[in-house]
Amino acid sequence: MSYFDLFGIPSQFKIEPNLLKKRLQELNKEYQPDFYREAYETLQNEDATIEYILSQKGLLPAGEKYLLDAAFLTKLLDLDETLWALLGAEPDAEKLTALENETREIIKNSRHDVEIILDSDQEGISSEKELLQVKDYYYRKKYLERILDKIAALRNIAARR
């Protein structure tokens, strides 16, 4: 049984939060909460929902070494090199903010490329080509979020100095 079947909702990337909450309350009356907590937590989070759907469709095999396009990897390397350059004695707050904003803008633009798919997907409607575009976005975002995590860590280090 899929998470979508459990909650009696269509398998799609964009989940209506109020409907999900209503179905959770109905399930609370019928079952022990541990039974569906993981499903609820997954469907509440867009990234986790994307990962779940792609896994259900067989598009995220365990241990896969997904290869992103060379232009994106070059940009990622540039961001990472800029970050490492900021690891000097006293990180420049303005440069960190600029790097963070640039990274967030890339995430935003990447999402824009698949937004129509994410917002309009319904069970069986998205083609494999569209799902592969979502997969590409999923991996891009994961890499970019690692850059954001490094920026946050660097800010924490700088704040302790």
C-alpha positions, 0 to 999 in steps of 0.5 A: 500500500502506498502512502497515497493509498493510505491517505486516500489521496491522488498520487501527485507532487503537490499535496493539499495540506488541509486535505492531508490533515483531515485524512490524518484526523480520520486515520487517528480515529481508526488506527494506531498513529505509528502506522501512518506517521511516516507516511504523513511526515513524507507527504507533508514535505515537498522534497520527501514527496518528490523522493517518494514518488520517484522511488515508487516509479523506480526512478531513484534506485538505491545507490544510484550515482546520478550524473548531472549535466556538465554546466550545472556541475561547473557552476556547483564547483564555482560555488564550492570554490567561492565558499572555500575561499571564504574560509579565511581568517575572518569570513566576509559576511557580505560575500557569504550573503551574496553566495547564499543568495546566488545559491537560493536563486539557482534553486528557485530557477531550477524549481521554476523549470519543473513547477508546472509538472509539480503543480499539475501532476496527477496519478499517471499523467506525468510522462517519464520524461517529465518525471526525469526532469523532476529527478534532475531538479531533485538532485540539483536541489540536494547538491545546492542545499549542501552548499547552503548547509556549508554557508550556515556552518561557516556563519556559525563558526564566524559567530563564535570567533 
